[in-house]
Amino acid sequence: MEYVLYTNQEEYIVEYLFGSLITTKHISEAMRFTTVELAQAFQKQLFVHYGLLCSINTFIE
């Protein structure tokens, strides 16, 4: 099972690169985490640095 982050703006996190956060409306393009702990750590980082609220959702292919 993999996990993705879904923002309160109804978009998925794609990547964080050079201080830029990229999002998408398409779950298939979202950054996938292999453990819920990794997803939680990134979720916390996004909240601390950007005040961005995200939920952790499962991704099933």
HTML snippet that shows the backbone in 3Dmol.js (N, CA, C, O; Angstrom):
<script src="https://3Dmol.org/build/3Dmol-min.js"></script>
<div id="view" style="width:600px;height:400px;position:relative"></div>
<script>
const pdb = `
ATOM      1  N   MET A   1       0.845  -1.177   0.000  1.00  0.00           N
ATOM      2  CA  MET A   1       0.000   0.000   0.000  1.00  0.00           C
ATOM      3  C   MET A   1       0.890   1.241   0.000  1.00  0.00           C
ATOM      4  O   MET A   1       1.946   1.260   0.634  1.00  0.00           O
ATOM      5  N   GLU A   2       0.461   2.254  -0.704  1.00  0.00           N
ATOM      6  CA  GLU A   2       1.177   3.525  -0.745  1.00  0.00           C
ATOM      7  C   GLU A   2       0.239   4.637  -0.287  1.00  0.00           C
ATOM      8  O   GLU A   2      -0.976   4.453  -0.208  1.00  0.00           O
ATOM      9  N   TYR A   3       0.824   5.790   0.012  1.00  0.00           N
ATOM     10  CA  TYR A   3       0.069   6.907   0.560  1.00  0.00           C
ATOM     11  C   TYR A   3       0.370   8.186  -0.217  1.00  0.00           C
ATOM     12  O   TYR A   3       1.476   8.365  -0.727  1.00  0.00           O
ATOM     13  N   VAL A   4      -0.614   9.066  -0.301  1.00  0.00           N
ATOM     14  CA  VAL A   4      -0.463  10.369  -0.948  1.00  0.00           C
ATOM     15  C   VAL A   4      -0.995  11.440  -0.005  1.00  0.00           C
ATOM     16  O   VAL A   4      -1.767  11.152   0.910  1.00  0.00           O
ATOM     17  N   LEU A   5      -0.570  12.681  -0.240  1.00  0.00           N
ATOM     18  CA  LEU A   5      -1.058  13.806   0.555  1.00  0.00           C
ATOM     19  C   LEU A   5      -2.049  14.617  -0.270  1.00  0.00           C
ATOM     20  O   LEU A   5      -1.777  14.998  -1.409  1.00  0.00           O
ATOM     21  N   TYR A   6      -3.207  14.871   0.339  1.00  0.00           N
ATOM     22  CA  TYR A   6      -4.290  15.612  -0.306  1.00  0.00           C
ATOM     23  C   TYR A   6      -4.502  16.901   0.474  1.00  0.00           C
ATOM     24  O   TYR A   6      -4.767  16.858   1.676  1.00  0.00           O
ATOM     25  N   THR A   7      -4.391  18.041  -0.187  1.00  0.00           N
ATOM     26  CA  THR A   7      -4.460  19.334   0.501  1.00  0.00           C
ATOM     27  C   THR A   7      -5.899  19.774   0.750  1.00  0.00           C
ATOM     28  O   THR A   7      -6.848  19.248   0.169  1.00  0.00           O
ATOM     29  N   ASN A   8      -6.021  20.762   1.640  1.00  0.00           N
ATOM     30  CA  ASN A   8      -7.344  21.334   1.899  1.00  0.00           C
ATOM     31  C   ASN A   8      -7.818  22.200   0.730  1.00  0.00           C
ATOM     32  O   ASN A   8      -8.943  22.699   0.750  1.00  0.00           O
ATOM     33  N   GLN A   9      -6.963  22.383  -0.296  1.00  0.00           N
ATOM     34  CA  GLN A   9      -7.361  23.070  -1.526  1.00  0.00           C
ATOM     35  C   GLN A   9      -7.752  22.065  -2.610  1.00  0.00           C
ATOM     36  O   GLN A   9      -7.868  22.413  -3.786  1.00  0.00           O
ATOM     37  N   GLU A  10      -7.952  20.810  -2.192  1.00  0.00           N
ATOM     38  CA  GLU A  10      -8.404  19.719  -3.066  1.00  0.00           C
ATOM     39  C   GLU A  10      -7.413  19.416  -4.185  1.00  0.00           C
ATOM     40  O   GLU A  10      -7.800  19.216  -5.337  1.00  0.00           O
ATOM     41  N   GLU A  11      -6.128  19.386  -3.831  1.00  0.00           N
ATOM     42  CA  GLU A  11      -5.079  19.017  -4.775  1.00  0.00           C
ATOM     43  C   GLU A  11      -4.118  18.055  -4.090  1.00  0.00           C
ATOM     44  O   GLU A  11      -4.019  18.026  -2.863  1.00  0.00           O
ATOM     45  N   TYR A  12      -3.419  17.276  -4.891  1.00  0.00           N
ATOM     46  CA  TYR A  12      -2.433  16.329  -4.382  1.00  0.00           C
ATOM     47  C   TYR A  12      -1.040  16.930  -4.493  1.00  0.00           C
ATOM     48  O   TYR A  12      -0.754  17.697  -5.413  1.00  0.00           O
ATOM     49  N   ILE A  13      -0.180  16.575  -3.549  1.00  0.00           N
ATOM     50  CA  ILE A  13       1.211  17.026  -3.585  1.00  0.00           C
ATOM     51  C   ILE A  13       1.970  16.199  -4.617  1.00  0.00           C
ATOM     52  O   ILE A  13       1.936  14.969  -4.576  1.00  0.00           O
ATOM     53  N   VAL A  14       2.656  16.870  -5.542  1.00  0.00           N
ATOM     54  CA  VAL A  14       3.466  16.193  -6.557  1.00  0.00           C
ATOM     55  C   VAL A  14       4.928  16.172  -6.124  1.00  0.00           C
ATOM     56  O   VAL A  14       5.555  15.114  -6.094  1.00  0.00           O
ATOM     57  N   GLU A  15       5.468  17.342  -5.788  1.00  0.00           N
ATOM     58  CA  GLU A  15       6.852  17.392  -5.314  1.00  0.00           C
ATOM     59  C   GLU A  15       7.147  18.728  -4.667  1.00  0.00           C
ATOM     60  O   GLU A  15       6.430  19.712  -4.852  1.00  0.00           O
ATOM     61  N   TYR A  16       8.214  18.732  -3.910  1.00  0.00           N
ATOM     62  CA  TYR A  16       8.744  19.943  -3.300  1.00  0.00           C
ATOM     63  C   TYR A  16      10.179  20.050  -3.769  1.00  0.00           C
ATOM     64  O   TYR A  16      11.005  19.200  -3.434  1.00  0.00           O
ATOM     65  N   LEU A  17      10.491  21.084  -4.540  1.00  0.00           N
ATOM     66  CA  LEU A  17      11.804  21.200  -5.152  1.00  0.00           C
ATOM     67  C   LEU A  17      12.250  22.656  -5.168  1.00  0.00           C
ATOM     68  O   LEU A  17      11.535  23.523  -5.671  1.00  0.00           O
ATOM     69  N   PHE A  18      13.422  22.921  -4.623  1.00  0.00           N
ATOM     70  CA  PHE A  18      14.004  24.265  -4.607  1.00  0.00           C
ATOM     71  C   PHE A  18      13.042  25.306  -4.034  1.00  0.00           C
ATOM     72  O   PHE A  18      12.933  26.414  -4.560  1.00  0.00           O
ATOM     73  N   GLY A  19      12.350  24.945  -2.960  1.00  0.00           N
ATOM     74  CA  GLY A  19      11.446  25.872  -2.301  1.00  0.00           C
ATOM     75  C   GLY A  19      10.101  26.043  -2.969  1.00  0.00           C
ATOM     76  O   GLY A  19       9.299  26.870  -2.537  1.00  0.00           O
ATOM     77  N   SER A  20       9.836  25.274  -4.020  1.00  0.00           N
ATOM     78  CA  SER A  20       8.548  25.355  -4.719  1.00  0.00           C
ATOM     79  C   SER A  20       7.742  24.087  -4.481  1.00  0.00           C
ATOM     80  O   SER A  20       8.261  22.973  -4.555  1.00  0.00           O
ATOM     81  N   LEU A  21       6.478  24.281  -4.197  1.00  0.00           N
ATOM     82  CA  LEU A  21       5.574  23.163  -3.985  1.00  0.00           C
ATOM     83  C   LEU A  21       4.707  22.995  -5.225  1.00  0.00           C
ATOM     84  O   LEU A  21       4.037  23.937  -5.649  1.00  0.00           O
ATOM     85  N   ILE A  22       4.717  21.810  -5.803  1.00  0.00           N
ATOM     86  CA  ILE A  22       3.944  21.530  -7.012  1.00  0.00           C
ATOM     87  C   ILE A  22       2.785  20.614  -6.639  1.00  0.00           C
ATOM     88  O   ILE A  22       2.970  19.604  -5.959  1.00  0.00           O
ATOM     89  N   THR A  23       1.584  20.982  -7.094  1.00  0.00           N
ATOM     90  CA  THR A  23       0.384  20.197  -6.809  1.00  0.00           C
ATOM     91  C   THR A  23      -0.351  19.862  -8.102  1.00  0.00           C
ATOM     92  O   THR A  23      -0.076  20.427  -9.161  1.00  0.00           O
ATOM     93  N   THR A  24      -1.290  18.928  -7.988  1.00  0.00           N
ATOM     94  CA  THR A  24      -2.083  18.511  -9.141  1.00  0.00           C
ATOM     95  C   THR A  24      -3.474  18.087  -8.680  1.00  0.00           C
ATOM     96  O   THR A  24      -3.685  17.775  -7.508  1.00  0.00           O
ATOM     97  N   LYS A  25      -4.395  18.080  -9.596  1.00  0.00           N
ATOM     98  CA  LYS A  25      -5.744  17.574  -9.324  1.00  0.00           C
ATOM     99  C   LYS A  25      -5.839  16.066  -9.550  1.00  0.00           C
ATOM    100  O   LYS A  25      -6.848  15.450  -9.208  1.00  0.00           O
ATOM    101  N   HIS A  26      -4.793  15.470 -10.123  1.00  0.00           N
ATOM    102  CA  HIS A  26      -4.822  14.063 -10.532  1.00  0.00           C
ATOM    103  C   HIS A  26      -4.017  13.186  -9.581  1.00  0.00           C
ATOM    104  O   HIS A  26      -2.809  13.371  -9.432  1.00  0.00           O
ATOM    105  N   ILE A  27      -4.676  12.243  -8.947  1.00  0.00           N
ATOM    106  CA  ILE A  27      -4.008  11.374  -7.981  1.00  0.00           C
ATOM    107  C   ILE A  27      -2.890  10.554  -8.623  1.00  0.00           C
ATOM    108  O   ILE A  27      -1.918  10.210  -7.950  1.00  0.00           O
ATOM    109  N   SER A  28      -3.012  10.239  -9.893  1.00  0.00           N
ATOM    110  CA  SER A  28      -1.990   9.430 -10.568  1.00  0.00           C
ATOM    111  C   SER A  28      -0.649  10.160 -10.675  1.00  0.00           C
ATOM    112  O   SER A  28       0.383   9.516 -10.871  1.00  0.00           O
ATOM    113  N   GLU A  29      -0.645  11.486 -10.551  1.00  0.00           N
ATOM    114  CA  GLU A  29       0.580  12.279 -10.637  1.00  0.00           C
ATOM    115  C   GLU A  29       1.169  12.597  -9.262  1.00  0.00           C
ATOM    116  O   GLU A  29       2.243  13.193  -9.167  1.00  0.00           O
ATOM    117  N   ALA A  30       0.475  12.205  -8.208  1.00  0.00           N
ATOM    118  CA  ALA A  30       0.885  12.566  -6.850  1.00  0.00           C
ATOM    119  C   ALA A  30       2.143  11.840  -6.404  1.00  0.00           C
ATOM    120  O   ALA A  30       2.430  10.726  -6.843  1.00  0.00           O
ATOM    121  N   MET A  31       2.893  12.501  -5.516  1.00  0.00           N
ATOM    122  CA  MET A  31       4.034  11.877  -4.866  1.00  0.00           C
ATOM    123  C   MET A  31       3.495  10.743  -3.990  1.00  0.00           C
ATOM    124  O   MET A  31       2.531  10.927  -3.246  1.00  0.00           O
ATOM    125  N   ARG A  32       4.122   9.577  -4.086  1.00  0.00           N
ATOM    126  CA  ARG A  32       3.665   8.424  -3.304  1.00  0.00           C
ATOM    127  C   ARG A  32       4.684   8.098  -2.221  1.00  0.00           C
ATOM    128  O   ARG A  32       5.893   8.126  -2.452  1.00  0.00           O
ATOM    129  N   PHE A  33       4.176   7.791  -1.051  1.00  0.00           N
ATOM    130  CA  PHE A  33       5.007   7.418   0.088  1.00  0.00           C
ATOM    131  C   PHE A  33       4.812   5.936   0.370  1.00  0.00           C
ATOM    132  O   PHE A  33       3.695   5.422   0.301  1.00  0.00           O
ATOM    133  N   THR A  34       5.906   5.256   0.689  1.00  0.00           N
ATOM    134  CA  THR A  34       5.832   3.804   0.902  1.00  0.00           C
ATOM    135  C   THR A  34       5.375   3.434   2.304  1.00  0.00           C
ATOM    136  O   THR A  34       4.912   2.317   2.531  1.00  0.00           O
ATOM    137  N   THR A  35       5.502   4.367   3.250  1.00  0.00           N
ATOM    138  CA  THR A  35       5.025   4.110   4.613  1.00  0.00           C
ATOM    139  C   THR A  35       4.212   5.305   5.094  1.00  0.00           C
ATOM    140  O   THR A  35       4.409   6.434   4.645  1.00  0.00           O
ATOM    141  N   VAL A  36       3.310   5.034   6.003  1.00  0.00           N
ATOM    142  CA  VAL A  36       2.499   6.113   6.560  1.00  0.00           C
ATOM    143  C   VAL A  36       3.374   7.054   7.386  1.00  0.00           C
ATOM    144  O   VAL A  36       3.072   8.243   7.487  1.00  0.00           O
ATOM    145  N   GLU A  37       4.448   6.540   7.975  1.00  0.00           N
ATOM    146  CA  GLU A  37       5.348   7.379   8.764  1.00  0.00           C
ATOM    147  C   GLU A  37       6.042   8.436   7.894  1.00  0.00           C
ATOM    148  O   GLU A  37       6.192   9.583   8.314  1.00  0.00           O
ATOM    149  N   LEU A  38       6.460   8.054   6.701  1.00  0.00           N
ATOM    150  CA  LEU A  38       7.057   9.029   5.773  1.00  0.00           C
ATOM    151  C   LEU A  38       6.037  10.089   5.372  1.00  0.00           C
ATOM    152  O   LEU A  38       6.352  11.278   5.319  1.00  0.00           O
ATOM    153  N   ALA A  39       4.822   9.650   5.092  1.00  0.00           N
ATOM    154  CA  ALA A  39       3.759  10.589   4.724  1.00  0.00           C
ATOM    155  C   ALA A  39       3.474  11.552   5.871  1.00  0.00           C
ATOM    156  O   ALA A  39       3.274  12.746   5.647  1.00  0.00           O
ATOM    157  N   GLN A  40       3.456  11.038   7.100  1.00  0.00           N
ATOM    158  CA  GLN A  40       3.200  11.890   8.260  1.00  0.00           C
ATOM    159  C   GLN A  40       4.312  12.913   8.459  1.00  0.00           C
ATOM    160  O   GLN A  40       4.041  14.066   8.794  1.00  0.00           O
ATOM    161  N   ALA A  41       5.556  12.499   8.256  1.00  0.00           N
ATOM    162  CA  ALA A  41       6.688  13.416   8.411  1.00  0.00           C
ATOM    163  C   ALA A  41       6.616  14.544   7.386  1.00  0.00           C
ATOM    164  O   ALA A  41       6.850  15.703   7.727  1.00  0.00           O
ATOM    165  N   PHE A  42       6.296  14.221   6.142  1.00  0.00           N
ATOM    166  CA  PHE A  42       6.186  15.240   5.099  1.00  0.00           C
ATOM    167  C   PHE A  42       4.972  16.124   5.348  1.00  0.00           C
ATOM    168  O   PHE A  42       5.031  17.336   5.137  1.00  0.00           O
ATOM    169  N   GLN A  43       3.876  15.528   5.793  1.00  0.00           N
ATOM    170  CA  GLN A  43       2.671  16.280   6.139  1.00  0.00           C
ATOM    171  C   GLN A  43       3.001  17.319   7.222  1.00  0.00           C
ATOM    172  O   GLN A  43       2.584  18.474   7.130  1.00  0.00           O
ATOM    173  N   LYS A  44       3.741  16.901   8.231  1.00  0.00           N
ATOM    174  CA  LYS A  44       4.117  17.813   9.317  1.00  0.00           C
ATOM    175  C   LYS A  44       5.012  18.932   8.795  1.00  0.00           C
ATOM    176  O   LYS A  44       4.830  20.091   9.169  1.00  0.00           O
ATOM    177  N   GLN A  45       5.969  18.605   7.940  1.00  0.00           N
ATOM    178  CA  GLN A  45       6.869  19.604   7.363  1.00  0.00           C
ATOM    179  C   GLN A  45       6.082  20.651   6.573  1.00  0.00           C
ATOM    180  O   GLN A  45       6.362  21.845   6.676  1.00  0.00           O
ATOM    181  N   LEU A  46       5.107  20.211   5.792  1.00  0.00           N
ATOM    182  CA  LEU A  46       4.294  21.152   5.009  1.00  0.00           C
ATOM    183  C   LEU A  46       3.484  22.075   5.913  1.00  0.00           C
ATOM    184  O   LEU A  46       3.301  23.252   5.601  1.00  0.00           O
ATOM    185  N   PHE A  47       3.001  21.543   7.027  1.00  0.00           N
ATOM    186  CA  PHE A  47       2.233  22.375   7.948  1.00  0.00           C
ATOM    187  C   PHE A  47       3.135  23.389   8.649  1.00  0.00           C
ATOM    188  O   PHE A  47       2.787  24.564   8.757  1.00  0.00           O
ATOM    189  N   VAL A  48       4.290  22.935   9.124  1.00  0.00           N
ATOM    190  CA  VAL A  48       5.207  23.824   9.846  1.00  0.00           C
ATOM    191  C   VAL A  48       5.722  24.944   8.945  1.00  0.00           C
ATOM    192  O   VAL A  48       5.759  26.102   9.362  1.00  0.00           O
ATOM    193  N   HIS A  49       6.117  24.618   7.728  1.00  0.00           N
ATOM    194  CA  HIS A  49       6.734  25.608   6.844  1.00  0.00           C
ATOM    195  C   HIS A  49       5.734  26.436   6.036  1.00  0.00           C
ATOM    196  O   HIS A  49       6.016  27.586   5.701  1.00  0.00           O
ATOM    197  N   TYR A  50       4.570  25.864   5.721  1.00  0.00           N
ATOM    198  CA  TYR A  50       3.605  26.559   4.857  1.00  0.00           C
ATOM    199  C   TYR A  50       2.232  26.762   5.490  1.00  0.00           C
ATOM    200  O   TYR A  50       1.398  27.475   4.931  1.00  0.00           O
ATOM    201  N   GLY A  51       1.983  26.148   6.646  1.00  0.00           N
ATOM    202  CA  GLY A  51       0.653  26.201   7.233  1.00  0.00           C
ATOM    203  C   GLY A  51      -0.363  25.430   6.412  1.00  0.00           C
ATOM    204  O   GLY A  51      -1.567  25.663   6.519  1.00  0.00           O
ATOM    205  N   LEU A  52       0.129  24.506   5.589  1.00  0.00           N
ATOM    206  CA  LEU A  52      -0.729  23.750   4.676  1.00  0.00           C
ATOM    207  C   LEU A  52      -1.298  22.516   5.372  1.00  0.00           C
ATOM    208  O   LEU A  52      -0.552  21.702   5.916  1.00  0.00           O
ATOM    209  N   LEU A  53      -2.599  22.388   5.351  1.00  0.00           N
ATOM    210  CA  LEU A  53      -3.258  21.223   5.931  1.00  0.00           C
ATOM    211  C   LEU A  53      -3.440  20.156   4.861  1.00  0.00           C
ATOM    212  O   LEU A  53      -3.966  20.426   3.782  1.00  0.00           O
ATOM    213  N   CYS A  54      -3.001  18.948   5.172  1.00  0.00           N
ATOM    214  CA  CYS A  54      -3.111  17.823   4.237  1.00  0.00           C
ATOM    215  C   CYS A  54      -3.658  16.607   4.962  1.00  0.00           C
ATOM    216  O   CYS A  54      -3.386  16.392   6.143  1.00  0.00           O
ATOM    217  N   SER A  55      -4.424  15.828   4.243  1.00  0.00           N
ATOM    218  CA  SER A  55      -4.820  14.522   4.757  1.00  0.00           C
ATOM    219  C   SER A  55      -3.946  13.472   4.083  1.00  0.00           C
ATOM    220  O   SER A  55      -3.416  13.687   2.993  1.00  0.00           O
ATOM    221  N   ILE A  56      -3.808  12.342   4.750  1.00  0.00           N
ATOM    222  CA  ILE A  56      -3.054  11.224   4.187  1.00  0.00           C
ATOM    223  C   ILE A  56      -4.072  10.229   3.649  1.00  0.00           C
ATOM    224  O   ILE A  56      -4.913   9.718   4.388  1.00  0.00           O
ATOM    225  N   ASN A  57      -3.984   9.964   2.358  1.00  0.00           N
ATOM    226  CA  ASN A  57      -4.911   9.043   1.699  1.00  0.00           C
ATOM    227  C   ASN A  57      -4.150   7.844   1.155  1.00  0.00           C
ATOM    228  O   ASN A  57      -2.974   7.952   0.806  1.00  0.00           O
ATOM    229  N   THR A  58      -4.818   6.714   1.083  1.00  0.00           N
ATOM    230  CA  THR A  58      -4.175   5.535   0.499  1.00  0.00           C
ATOM    231  C   THR A  58      -4.240   5.621  -1.022  1.00  0.00           C
ATOM    232  O   THR A  58      -5.179   6.177  -1.593  1.00  0.00           O
ATOM    233  N   PHE A  59      -3.227   5.062  -1.654  1.00  0.00           N
ATOM    234  CA  PHE A  59      -3.163   5.008  -3.111  1.00  0.00           C
ATOM    235  C   PHE A  59      -3.111   3.544  -3.501  1.00  0.00           C
ATOM    236  O   PHE A  59      -2.190   2.825  -3.114  1.00  0.00           O
ATOM    237  N   ILE A  60      -4.089   3.106  -4.261  1.00  0.00           N
ATOM    238  CA  ILE A  60      -4.162   1.717  -4.708  1.00  0.00           C
ATOM    239  C   ILE A  60      -4.220   1.714  -6.224  1.00  0.00           C
ATOM    240  O   ILE A  60      -5.112   2.315  -6.823  1.00  0.00           O
ATOM    241  N   GLU A  61      -3.257   1.028  -6.842  1.00  0.00           N
ATOM    242  CA  GLU A  61      -3.253   0.944  -8.311  1.00  0.00           C
ATOM    243  C   GLU A  61      -4.153  -0.163  -8.780  1.00  0.00           C
ATOM    244  O   GLU A  61      -4.279  -0.387  -9.984  1.00  0.00           O
TER     245      GLU A  61
END
`;
const viewer = $3Dmol.createViewer("view");
viewer.addModel(pdb, "pdb");
viewer.setStyle({}, {cartoon: {color: "spectrum"}});
viewer.zoomTo();
viewer.render();
</script>
